[in-house]
């Protein structure tokens, strides 16, 4: 059996569609950690081989057996890449950024990348190459240690997995758009907007933010990991943010449990958003607007806040400032979530109102040494700083040293 965690050398690849990592991963590790929609591999009774559990309409059992026979041959080989979407649970959707099971990247002192696989938990979706991978369950157990070339995308939403699958296959055997979205549970083009689940809406709005000429995130949202060092400058754009960060930021404004909402919308045929209103309590600040299908309001609110962030925080940020890294963008969305109850009650959702709230943070050097912990705790610290600067929380949520370092740096000289 494989001993986890694993640390595997990886090559970073930057392409127009986003950033991914190429790594050689053993078949048994992939069978441990990967799933296709409704299909996964589990250990058999002998502890060495695998059995397949679940059904996938587009996976053909005869083809799996045929490929399995090929894998057992002496000259077996798969030089082409299997496409994976890591940190996505079939049951719960996004894997929380605090989870110890998340696949992550490390950078050595020499600049080389390593992919860290902490556990055998199934949090990796197979975007392309399902037959190749799951055919190993029909092969000789001796072949489970075969290396397979994998292109790993970290933290991409489910609908982006569908889009990527369609893009990959459009240059090979054509796959219809409807089949692609059905495979991944996304038929956005054929579905009334009132039936959209929270994650579908969040992805739709995130895509709009990256093409809207009025958006500060225009051309900044990419398919990339949430890891800070991925968000490099590109063609004059000083910083970028992953699609996952923006989607999750929007999701938390409209739903406390997106997966359950999606299930409720599909219960008893197909429900509209308004029909799940009484299903459970949800204190997400823009929940009511989501249920009313007032998506224009949700988008404009987010856009106004992002414009204020750009004016007060991002436009003057130093190149290495943490306010434009993953933890900083996440903290900004956290702040928006906290500001919205007051904004909605006072009916003040303009760019100007958000600017007033951010004014106290506009002079803070988010590139200072105090912000150098770019991790989950770094996000929490930046959020607390923004809370104090915006007048939401008292200064006591920061230690005396933290407060002086952030708000009175001259006193430390």
BALO-289727 format. One record per residue (C-alpha): x, z negated, y negated. Coordinates in steps of 0.02 Angstrom, whole numbers. Example, Ala and Ser with C-alpha at 12.3 -4.5 7.8 and 13.67 -1.06 7.14 Angstrom:
<pts>
> c1 / c3 / c2
> 615 / -390 / 225 $
> 684 / -357 / 53 $
</pts>
This chain:
<pts>
> c1 / c3 / c2
> 0 / 0 / 0 $
> 55 / 34 / -177 $
> 124 / -111 / -279 $
> 57 / -116 / -456 $
> 97 / -108 / -599 $
> 184 / 62 / -599 $
> 295 / 133 / -735 $
> 311 / 322 / -724 $
> 417 / 437 / -835 $
> 309 / 554 / -940 $
> 332 / 701 / -1057 $
> 234 / 708 / -1219 $
> 148 / 874 / -1253 $
> 74 / 916 / -1424 $
> -47 / 1061 / -1430 $
> -184 / 1113 / -1552 $
> -317 / 1028 / -1446 $
> -225 / 861 / -1449 $
> -87 / 757 / -1371 $
> -68 / 724 / -1186 $
> 66 / 670 / -1064 $
> 131 / 758 / -910 $
> 185 / 648 / -765 $
> 217 / 661 / -578 $
> 98 / 539 / -494 $
> 82 / 510 / -308 $
> -79 / 564 / -224 $
> -115 / 390 / -157 $
> -104 / 317 / -334 $
> -227 / 447 / -397 $
> -347 / 412 / -254 $
> -335 / 227 / -297 $
> -370 / 248 / -482 $
> -471 / 408 / -507 $
> -652 / 457 / -491 $
> -753 / 613 / -514 $
> -932 / 599 / -572 $
> -1018 / 507 / -427 $
> -868 / 531 / -311 $
> -723 / 415 / -272 $
> -599 / 379 / -132 $
> -589 / 210 / -47 $
> -469 / 139 / 81 $
> -520 / 168 / 262 $
> -512 / 31 / 392 $
> -332 / 73 / 439 $
> -272 / 30 / 264 $
> -179 / 195 / 248 $
> -306 / 336 / 241 $
> -452 / 360 / 122 $
> -635 / 401 / 140 $
> -744 / 484 / 9 $
> -894 / 393 / -60 $
> -1032 / 470 / -165 $
> -1085 / 649 / -194 $
> -1039 / 778 / -323 $
> -1146 / 934 / -322 $
> -1005 / 1045 / -381 $
> -882 / 982 / -249 $
> -894 / 1080 / -87 $
> -855 / 982 / 72 $
> -799 / 1139 / 164 $
> -673 / 1175 / 26 $
> -611 / 995 / 30 $
> -578 / 1009 / 217 $
> -494 / 1178 / 197 $
> -378 / 1114 / 61 $
> -347 / 958 / 166 $
> -283 / 1067 / 307 $
> -169 / 1157 / 185 $
> -101 / 991 / 121 $
> -50 / 943 / 297 $
> 54 / 1102 / 316 $
> 243 / 1096 / 301 $
> 243 / 1213 / 151 $
> 105 / 1126 / 52 $
> 121 / 1126 / -136 $
> 20 / 1114 / -297 $
> 127 / 1164 / -447 $
> -23 / 1173 / -564 $
> -81 / 1019 / -658 $
> -225 / 900 / -623 $
> -311 / 852 / -788 $
> -354 / 668 / -807 $
> -447 / 565 / -937 $
> -382 / 387 / -927 $
> -464 / 226 / -986 $
> -642 / 281 / -950 $
> -753 / 189 / -826 $
> -888 / 283 / -732 $
> -1002 / 132 / -746 $
> -965 / 64 / -921 $
> -891 / 208 / -1021 $
> -742 / 165 / -1132 $
> -625 / 33 / -1062 $
> -608 / -101 / -1195 $
> -443 / -97 / -1287 $
> -409 / -277 / -1236 $
> -424 / -240 / -1050 $
> -267 / -271 / -947 $
> -315 / -125 / -834 $
> -293 / 7 / -969 $
> -166 / 145 / -939 $
> -43 / 139 / -1083 $
> 119 / 214 / -1145 $
> 286 / 135 / -1178 $
> 431 / 209 / -1275 $
> 609 / 168 / -1222 $
> 750 / 145 / -1346 $
> 809 / 322 / -1307 $
> 639 / 390 / -1358 $
> 582 / 430 / -1181 $
> 400 / 395 / -1134 $
> 336 / 300 / -984 $
> 157 / 293 / -921 $
> 109 / 117 / -865 $
> -25 / 101 / -730 $
> -67 / -85 / -719 $
> -189 / -89 / -573 $
> -282 / 17 / -443 $
> -448 / -1 / -535 $
> -544 / 163 / -552 $
> -538 / 197 / -738 $
> -476 / 377 / -736 $
> -594 / 526 / -737 $
> -538 / 687 / -654 $
> -574 / 821 / -783 $
> -504 / 967 / -683 $
> -428 / 976 / -509 $
> -558 / 876 / -413 $
> -545 / 978 / -254 $
> -356 / 969 / -250 $
> -354 / 781 / -270 $
> -496 / 726 / -159 $
> -443 / 845 / -21 $
> -302 / 721 / 12 $
> -435 / 610 / 93 $
> -446 / 746 / 226 $
> -257 / 766 / 249 $
> -122 / 680 / 347 $
> -83 / 505 / 282 $
> 99 / 558 / 273 $
> 52 / 671 / 127 $
> -15 / 529 / 19 $
> 157 / 506 / -56 $
> 161 / 685 / -120 $
> 192 / 697 / -306 $
> 59 / 788 / -405 $
> 83 / 858 / -579 $
> -42 / 774 / -695 $
> -87 / 803 / -877 $
> -152 / 636 / -938 $
> -264 / 617 / -1090 $
> -288 / 437 / -1147 $
> -447 / 370 / -1225 $
> -551 / 527 / -1244 $
> -742 / 515 / -1246 $
> -845 / 583 / -1103 $
> -916 / 728 / -1200 $
> -739 / 779 / -1251 $
> -695 / 780 / -1065 $
> -836 / 904 / -1042 $
> -776 / 1010 / -1187 $
> -598 / 1007 / -1119 $
> -659 / 1058 / -946 $
> -750 / 1206 / -1022 $
> -598 / 1257 / -1125 $
> -483 / 1250 / -974 $
> -598 / 1352 / -865 $
> -649 / 1479 / -995 $
> -484 / 1569 / -967 $
> -500 / 1561 / -778 $
> -661 / 1569 / -679 $
> -799 / 1564 / -812 $
> -902 / 1405 / -812 $
> -1066 / 1404 / -904 $
> -1084 / 1283 / -1048 $
> -1243 / 1210 / -975 $
> -1157 / 1179 / -807 $
> -1010 / 1097 / -894 $
> -1118 / 976 / -992 $
> -1227 / 942 / -841 $
> -1072 / 900 / -740 $
> -1018 / 771 / -867 $
> -1193 / 712 / -914 $
> -1194 / 803 / -1081 $
> -1320 / 937 / -1122 $
> -1313 / 915 / -1311 $
> -1353 / 1095 / -1349 $
> -1518 / 1089 / -1255 $
> -1569 / 910 / -1293 $
> -1678 / 856 / -1439 $
> -1585 / 746 / -1562 $
> -1709 / 604 / -1537 $
> -1649 / 592 / -1356 $
> -1465 / 576 / -1398 $
> -1380 / 423 / -1328 $
> -1270 / 320 / -1447 $
> -1109 / 395 / -1381 $
> -1174 / 572 / -1401 $
> -1219 / 536 / -1581 $
> -1052 / 450 / -1613 $
> -956 / 599 / -1545 $
> -1064 / 720 / -1646 $
> -1031 / 623 / -1807 $
> -844 / 607 / -1769 $
> -832 / 795 / -1745 $
> -923 / 821 / -1909 $
> -801 / 705 / -1998 $
> -654 / 811 / -1944 $
> -727 / 975 / -2012 $
> -823 / 914 / -2165 $
> -727 / 967 / -2322 $
> -790 / 808 / -2405 $
> -719 / 695 / -2270 $
> -555 / 598 / -2286 $
> -535 / 622 / -2097 $
> -543 / 812 / -2107 $
> -415 / 883 / -1983 $
> -356 / 707 / -1943 $
> -460 / 668 / -1787 $
> -376 / 728 / -1627 $
> -382 / 704 / -1440 $
> -241 / 577 / -1425 $
> -210 / 401 / -1361 $
> -249 / 250 / -1468 $
> -63 / 207 / -1465 $
> 8 / 201 / -1641 $
> 165 / 304 / -1614 $
> 61 / 455 / -1564 $
> -13 / 477 / -1736 $
> 129 / 577 / -1814 $
> 124 / 690 / -1966 $
> 78 / 869 / -1928 $
> 79 / 1020 / -2043 $
> 67 / 918 / -2202 $
> -57 / 790 / -2135 $
> 29 / 622 / -2160 $
> -65 / 532 / -2023 $
> -195 / 561 / -1888 $
> -315 / 458 / -1786 $
> -379 / 477 / -1609 $
> -556 / 534 / -1572 $
> -581 / 376 / -1470 $
> -547 / 261 / -1619 $
> -675 / 348 / -1729 $
> -807 / 363 / -1593 $
> -792 / 180 / -1546 $
> -797 / 130 / -1730 $
> -961 / 223 / -1755 $
> -1032 / 163 / -1589 $
> -1015 / -20 / -1638 $
> -1124 / 15 / -1790 $
> -1271 / 78 / -1688 $
> -1264 / -3 / -1517 $
> -1201 / -160 / -1433 $
> -1216 / -81 / -1261 $
> -1207 / 110 / -1266 $
> -1210 / 129 / -1077 $
> -1371 / 30 / -1060 $
> -1450 / 129 / -1201 $
> -1405 / 291 / -1112 $
> -1483 / 226 / -951 $
> -1642 / 172 / -1041 $
> -1659 / 343 / -1122 $
> -1658 / 420 / -949 $
> -1780 / 297 / -871 $
> -1952 / 363 / -821 $
> -1908 / 542 / -863 $
> -1836 / 559 / -1037 $
> -1870 / 436 / -1177 $
> -1843 / 453 / -1362 $
> -1738 / 327 / -1458 $
> -1891 / 243 / -1533 $
> -1956 / 204 / -1358 $
> -1809 / 91 / -1318 $
> -1838 / -14 / -1474 $
> -1915 / -162 / -1384 $
> -1807 / -149 / -1230 $
> -1680 / -276 / -1295 $
> -1616 / -358 / -1452 $
> -1467 / -274 / -1535 $
> -1391 / -337 / -1696 $
> -1285 / -183 / -1731 $
> -1302 / -155 / -1920 $
> -1361 / 26 / -1913 $
> -1464 / 3 / -1756 $
> -1629 / 31 / -1845 $
> -1569 / 195 / -1919 $
> -1513 / 253 / -1747 $
> -1682 / 212 / -1670 $
> -1769 / 305 / -1811 $
> -1658 / 457 / -1782 $
> -1600 / 440 / -1961 $
> -1429 / 510 / -1917 $
> -1402 / 579 / -2092 $
> -1408 / 400 / -2158 $
> -1282 / 342 / -2028 $
> -1165 / 484 / -2068 $
> -1176 / 464 / -2257 $
> -1146 / 278 / -2244 $
> -990 / 302 / -2138 $
> -930 / 444 / -2251 $
> -953 / 340 / -2409 $
> -854 / 197 / -2335 $
> -714 / 312 / -2276 $
> -703 / 388 / -2450 $
> -681 / 214 / -2522 $
> -548 / 175 / -2392 $
> -457 / 335 / -2437 $
> -461 / 295 / -2623 $
> -412 / 110 / -2611 $
> -309 / 99 / -2451 $
> -252 / 263 / -2374 $
> -205 / 384 / -2514 $
> -69 / 271 / -2583 $
> -11 / 200 / -2416 $
> 174 / 212 / -2372 $
> 219 / 326 / -2225 $
> 241 / 179 / -2106 $
> 94 / 77 / -2169 $
> -10 / -2 / -2032 $
> -171 / 30 / -2128 $
> -162 / 214 / -2074 $
> -114 / 175 / -1894 $
> -234 / 142 / -1752 $
> -245 / -45 / -1784 $
> -277 / -15 / -1969 $
> -415 / 114 / -1944 $
> -496 / 1 / -1814 $
> -488 / -145 / -1936 $
> -571 / -38 / -2070 $
> -716 / 2 / -1954 $
> -725 / -184 / -1911 $
> -740 / -222 / -2096 $
> -877 / -92 / -2118 $
> -976 / -175 / -1980 $
> -960 / -342 / -2071 $
> -1003 / -271 / -2243 $
> -1159 / -177 / -2189 $
> -1283 / -323 / -2177 $
> -1251 / -365 / -2361 $
> -1249 / -182 / -2412 $
> -1414 / -144 / -2324 $
> -1499 / -298 / -2394 $
> -1445 / -253 / -2572 $
> -1471 / -66 / -2542 $
> -1294 / -35 / -2604 $
> -1211 / 93 / -2493 $
> -1125 / 201 / -2623 $
> -942 / 247 / -2626 $
> -927 / 144 / -2785 $
> -996 / -14 / -2702 $
> -875 / 2 / -2556 $
> -732 / 30 / -2679 $
> -774 / -133 / -2766 $
> -766 / -223 / -2599 $
> -597 / -145 / -2559 $
> -521 / -171 / -2730 $
> -441 / -336 / -2680 $
> -348 / -250 / -2538 $
> -288 / -101 / -2641 $
> -123 / -184 / -2694 $
> -78 / -254 / -2522 $
> 77 / -181 / -2439 $
> 15 / -151 / -2262 $
> 188 / -90 / -2215 $
> 263 / -262 / -2241 $
> 350 / -360 / -2104 $
> 200 / -474 / -2082 $
> 100 / -325 / -2015 $
> 231 / -268 / -1889 $
> 134 / -329 / -1738 $
> 45 / -164 / -1701 $
> -61 / -224 / -1556 $
> -232 / -298 / -1527 $
> -181 / -452 / -1626 $
> -117 / -339 / -1765 $
> -291 / -266 / -1780 $
> -365 / -440 / -1791 $
> -240 / -492 / -1924 $
> -272 / -338 / -2031 $
> -460 / -366 / -2015 $
> -442 / -546 / -2072 $
> -339 / -490 / -2221 $
> -473 / -363 / -2267 $
> -608 / -496 / -2247 $
> -521 / -612 / -2369 $
> -484 / -471 / -2491 $
> -667 / -415 / -2486 $
> -732 / -592 / -2512 $
> -820 / -598 / -2344 $
> -717 / -743 / -2276 $
> -623 / -890 / -2352 $
> -434 / -883 / -2362 $
> -421 / -1021 / -2231 $
> -443 / -894 / -2090 $
> -261 / -853 / -2129 $
> -119 / -977 / -2117 $
> -34 / -1029 / -2280 $
> 119 / -925 / -2236 $
> 12 / -773 / -2194 $
> -88 / -788 / -2354 $
> 67 / -803 / -2464 $
> 155 / -660 / -2375 $
> 6 / -544 / -2399 $
> -70 / -593 / -2566 $
> 78 / -673 / -2658 $
> 234 / -584 / -2593 $
> 331 / -615 / -2755 $
> 331 / -802 / -2720 $
> 434 / -769 / -2562 $
> 576 / -683 / -2656 $
</pts>
